[in-house]
């Protein structure tokens, strides 16, 4: 092989370098997809049943997978794609049903919403939702706290949900739902509520959108789209909110009237551009658009309609150059983030669950 | 009360008022959001017969092809299909079928 051929190969290998997409798949595997080659490069076994939720560890080196049939937790090392550990929470006739976890900054415990289900001789006894703490070293739920009646509805979980975001100092738990609710990690008492709501996406909101709702940066800054209501005529507005999870301070910038449906925001690595999916109409009349935002000016910069499937989830590539539509099937659609045009649909040859997506560089 | 008919001015005004309350008034306010469905504990607890309709009674809310819906019916019970109980009785139902659209014939038959 001559020198020029080697240079071309080297250039191609650099150009082909990309991140990895992790997607929970049926019936018992986590699919690893190479972003550059757009191929499934690994299938990591799920030892805990159907993986219904995945989330990134606080140090961003591991993935936590949970299931809600066997109610297990599996820990996967991102670098080696090996299962580091796994355990099942179910105990004989007692199930401890969980729907997702939020890791603490030390990655030693996981915060979750748990519901106890006890199999009796002629029926199942269904408990109420509780806040729960899973100790990863003891491999069990070590603490539960009753959820007050007025908080039960807001904590009704669904597959793929991420129940909590934990502040970097480990003191606060954040829930982004009908209001932003902040709890004390030591006793799960509600410290504060902020009148900003996670935007709804009709038909999908009740079952989870799968994708992360916002972007959490390393220093505990969280950014996403929220709905608010003006105090004069009570019209719903949407805007961009930035939270400092440690100080509990936030900044909300209104952008415009809230559309009928909107997903959360996916932020590019340069943190200057964000994307969301907006829908208007329902069922057969639904029309979907990508919206792009300039986060330095808090303005919408681009919009492009696309033919949306009845159900899908939305994600962004590790380099911010592609948007992903996936879920409810065996495909990932690649969309160019700069032009908002469709590039390619890849076949995973495997259905994926609504457990979300993890994309790492 | 359909056999009653307004015969004087006041009765007609009452009749007009009641009619106006039944009309579809379009204002600036946002439409009320529909009540959210609570996810039940097992698919057999919700009975929406058949694949044919979505939550609005139509087919536009269903995936195309319909097989794309089947696994999410199985796991979160939201979509309208009668499928085995993922949580308690048929946890391995999908074990032989990785892609429901392509190889649904491999799905096991479950008899209650």
Interface residues (C-beta under 8 A of the other chain):
Chain A: X25 X26 X27 X28 X49 X50 X52 X68 X69 X70 X95 X97 X117 X119 X124 X126 X156 X157 X158 X159 X200 X202 X203 X205 X206 X207 X208 X233 X234 X235 X236 X258 X282 X283 X284 X285 X286 X309 X310 X311 X328 X329 X330 X349 X350 X351 X353 X354
Chain B: X28 X29 X30 X33 X34 X36 X37 X38 X39 X41 X54 X55 X56 X58 X60 X61 X62 X63 X64 X68 X69 X71 X72 X75 X76 X78 X86 X87 X88 X91 X92 X94 X95 X97 X98 X99 X100 X101 X102
